[in-house]
Each structure stands twice: as structure tokens, then as C-alpha cells.
């Protein structure tokens, strides 16, 4: 597919993005002039060896870090120019995070874990309840709504984490090694869930080092030394 720079259809537009870290007297170029465009409902896997820049790029896309230079536009907002408080609002509204370690509150029920982003967003109780139950239904966990993480399997905990990512109806789901703590059977079930979400219109970005996980995506971006080495796709828009 030919992608025109700064396409008005793109949900993510990244132009000449650079991020450097100082380690003693050494400057590490974690990202060196990244140019990237992602359209709505793309299913993208970001891959690369350790030190390639994939974690830094994930942090940039997730508004967890800011670039030294270049621009990042997410769903029409130039987020690369925003301050910490504004970035936090964008994160809560536009991005649903799914982490390898689930990041659930151990003493809270699945219902409350999923509801948390809506509390931060200031929704009233009725809106929170409706959206939370819908998100749990999307991942097939309505019957576990009142269970705590310790009462659930690893796969069920990751489903709760995915429901929490979905509950704000974000522009993108950003998943970092989402099957890393799961056995292969459970991991396949989680990836089937991601496939279903994608078929229903969700934009998904996976960060993974596993080829079998990346194979679920329609587009694979390989990083090397802070730059994009290859950007391949199949069945793209």
C-alpha cells in the first residue's frame, strides 16, 4: 500500500521522531528519525532485537515519553508538544494499554479493575457500570465480574486487563508482549481475542519478539538500531 505522508486518514502520524538518552559520556540514539503512519483498524506488530528501539517507540506511541525532536500526531492531536498533564489525559482517552504483567489491583474485583480508567475520566456511576459490564462482556468474563485476580487464571487476568484497555473506547490498543506470562494454549486464546477485536474495528499495535504472535498482525514493522529496517504488510487497506 502507498502511504502518503501525513494522510488525513491516519490515526497515527509520526515524522522524523528522535529520542536520545545520555549514559555517562555516551549518547544513546534510541530512535533516529522514525517516520510512521498507522491507519484506523490496522493490526500492527512492532518487532526487533533488544536495543532496537521498540520499547522506546512503544513509550512514544503510548504517550509515556516525549521525543527530543520530530512530531507525533495521534487522532488529530499533536501530542509531541504536550506537557505531562495533557499527556495523561490523552493516554486515558485515546490509548488502551495491555501489559505482559497484567498490572491489576490484587484486592479489587475484575469489575473495579476495569472501571478504574472511567473513574479517572470522571464518569458517573451509571455510565461506569454500563461501560464496564460491556467491556467484560466483550472479553467473555461477565461471570467473573466479582472475582479478584487471585481467584482467576492467568488467561482470565489478561482478559480483565484487555477489558480495562477497551473500556474507554480508545483509538488504539497498545499491547506489550501480551502473552509473555501465559502458556501457549492460553496465549493462543488471548491472540484469538485480539483477532476478534480487530475484526470488529479496533486498531491494535503489538510489541513482541515472537514471530508466531506477530503473525496475527496484518503489518510487521522491524526496528534495528533506532530506525525502521523493514515495514511489510499483507491485506492492508
C-alpha positions in Angstrom: 0.0 0.0 0.0 1.2 3.5 -0.8 1.1 5.7 2.3 1.1 9.4 1.7 2.9 11.4 4.4 0.5 12.9 6.9 -2.5 11.2 5.4 -5.7 12.7 6.9 -7.0 9.2 7.4 -4.1 8.1 9.6 -4.8 7.6 13.3 -1.0 7.9 14.0 1.4 10.2 12.1 5.0 10.1 13.3 7.5 12.3 11.5 11.3 12.3 11.9 11.0 11.2 15.6 14.2 11.1 17.6 14.9 10.1 21.2 18.3 10.2 22.8 19.5 9.0 26.2 22.6 10.0 28.0 24.5 7.3 29.8 27.6 8.8 31.3 29.6 10.3 28.5 27.8 8.2 25.9 24.7 9.4 23.9 22.4 6.5 23.0 20.2 7.2 19.9 17.2 5.1 20.9 15.2 6.4 18.0 16.8 8.0 14.9 14.3 9.8 12.6 11.3 7.4 12.7 8.6 8.0 10.1 5.5 6.0 10.6 1.8 6.2 9.7 -0.9 3.8 11.0 -4.4 3.8 9.7 -7.6 3.1 11.7 -8.2 -0.7 12.1 -4.7 -1.7 11.2 -3.2 -4.6 13.2 0.5 -3.9 13.5 3.3 -5.8 15.2 6.5 -3.9 16.2 9.5 -6.2 16.4 13.2 -6.0 16.8 16.1 -7.3 18.9 17.0 -6.0 22.3 18.2 -2.4 21.9 16.5 -1.9 18.6 14.2 0.9 19.9 10.9 -1.0 20.1 10.3 -0.3 23.8 11.2 3.4 23.3 8.8 3.6 20.3 6.1 1.9 22.3 6.6 4.5 25.0 6.3 7.3 22.5 3.2 5.9 20.9 1.7 5.4 24.3 2.5 9.0 25.4 4.6 7.7 28.2 7.7 9.6 26.9 8.3 12.6 24.8 10.7 12.9 21.8 13.8 15.1 21.6 12.8 16.2 18.1 10.2 15.3 15.4 6.4 15.2 15.8 3.8 12.7 16.8 0.1 13.2 15.9 -2.5 10.9 17.5 -6.0 11.0 16.3 -5.6 14.7 15.2 -3.8 15.9 18.3 -0.1 16.8 18.1 0.9 15.0 21.3 4.7 15.5 20.9 4.2 19.1 22.1 2.1 18.4 25.1 3.0 18.6 28.8 2.7 15.8 31.3 -0.8 16.6 32.5 -2.1 16.9 29.0 -0.3 13.6 28.0 -2.0 11.9 30.9 -5.4 13.0 29.7 -4.6 11.8 26.1 -3.4 8.4 27.5 -6.6 7.8 29.4 -8.8 8.8 26.5 -7.1 7.5 23.4 -4.9 4.6 24.4 -5.8 1.2 25.9 -2.7 -0.5 27.4 -2.2 -4.2 27.8 0.9 -5.3 29.6 2.7 -8.7 30.0 2.3 -8.5 33.8 -1.5 -7.6 33.7 -1.0 -4.7 36.2 -4.2 -5.4 38.1 -5.0 -4.4 41.6 -4.9 -7.6 43.7 -7.5 -6.6 46.2 -10.0 -5.3 43.7 -12.6 -7.2 41.7 -12.5 -7.6 38.0 -15.3 -5.0 37.8 -13.4 -2.4 39.8 -10.1 -3.0 37.9 -11.9 -2.4 34.6 -13.8 0.6 36.0 -10.7 2.5 37.1 -10.0 4.4 33.9 -13.6 5.6 33.9 -13.3 6.9 37.5 -10.2 8.9 36.4 -12.2 10.2 33.5 -14.9 11.5 35.8 -17.9 9.4 34.5 -20.9 9.0 36.8 -21.7 5.6 38.4 -24.4 4.6 35.8 -22.1 5.3 32.8 -19.2 3.5 34.5 -21.4 0.4 35.2 -22.7 0.2 31.7 -19.3 0.6 30.0 -17.6 -1.7 32.5 -20.1 -4.6 32.0 -20.0 -4.1 28.2 -16.1 -4.4 28.3 -16.2 -7.5 30.4 -18.8 -9.0 28.1 -16.5 -8.2 25.1 -13.8 -10.4 26.6 -16.2 -13.2 27.8 -15.8 -12.5 31.6 -19.2 -11.2 32.8 -19.5 -14.3 35.0 -16.2 -13.4 36.7 -17.0 -9.7 37.3 -16.9 -10.0 41.1 -13.8 -12.2 41.3 -10.4 -10.8 42.3 -7.3 -11.5 40.3 -6.1 -14.2 42.8 -9.3 -16.1 42.1 -8.7 -16.2 38.3 -6.3 -18.0 35.9 -3.6 -16.1 34.0 -5.7 -16.0 30.9 -8.7 -14.6 32.8 -6.5 -11.9 34.4 -5.2 -10.9 31.0 -8.8 -10.7 29.7 -9.6 -8.4 32.6 -6.6 -6.3 31.5 -7.9 -6.2 27.9 -11.4 -5.2 29.2 -9.8 -2.4 31.1 -8.0 -1.3 27.9 -11.2 -1.4 26.0 -13.5 0.4 28.5 -12.7 3.9 27.4 -13.3 3.0 23.8 -9.7 4.1 22.9 -8.4 4.9 19.4 -5.7 2.2 19.8 -4.9 -0.8 21.9 -1.2 -0.9 22.6 -0.1 -4.4 23.8 3.4 -5.1 25.2 4.2 -8.8 25.0 0.6 -9.6 25.9 1.2 -13.4 26.0 4.6 -13.3 27.7 3.4 -14.7 31.1 1.0 -17.2 29.6 1.3 -20.8 28.5 1.0 -21.4 24.7 -2.7 -22.6 24.8 -3.8 -19.6 26.9 -1.7 -17.3 24.8 -3.4 -18.6 21.6 -6.8 -17.8 23.3 -5.7 -14.3 24.0 -4.5 -13.8 20.5 -7.8 -15.1 19.2 -9.5 -12.4 21.3 -7.2 -9.7 19.8 -8.1 -11.1 16.3 -11.8 -10.7 17.1 -11.3 -7.2 18.4 -9.5 -6.3 15.2 -12.3 -7.8 13.0 -14.7 -5.6 15.0 -12.8 -2.4 14.0 -10.2 -2.0 16.8 -6.8 -0.6 15.9 -4.2 -2.8 17.6 -0.4 -2.3 18.0 1.5 -5.3 19.4 5.1 -5.0 20.7 6.6 -8.5 20.5 9.7 -10.5 19.8 7.8 -13.7 19.0 7.2 -14.4 15.3 4.1 -16.5 16.0 2.5 -13.6 17.9 3.4 -11.1 15.2 1.9 -13.4 12.6 -1.6 -12.5 13.8 -1.0 -8.9 12.6 -1.6 -7.6 9.1 1.6 -5.5 9.1 5.0 -6.1 10.7 7.5 -3.3 11.4 11.0 -4.4 12.3 13.3 -2.0 14.1 17.1 -2.0 14.1 19.4 0.5 15.8 16.7 3.0 16.4 15.3 3.0 12.8 12.8 1.1 10.8 14.6 -1.7 9.0 11.6 -3.2 7.2 7.8 -2.4 7.1 5.9 -5.2 5.5 2.2 -5.8 5.3 -0.5 -8.1 4.0 -4.2 -7.4 3.4 -3.6 -3.7 4.2 -6.2 -1.1 3.5 
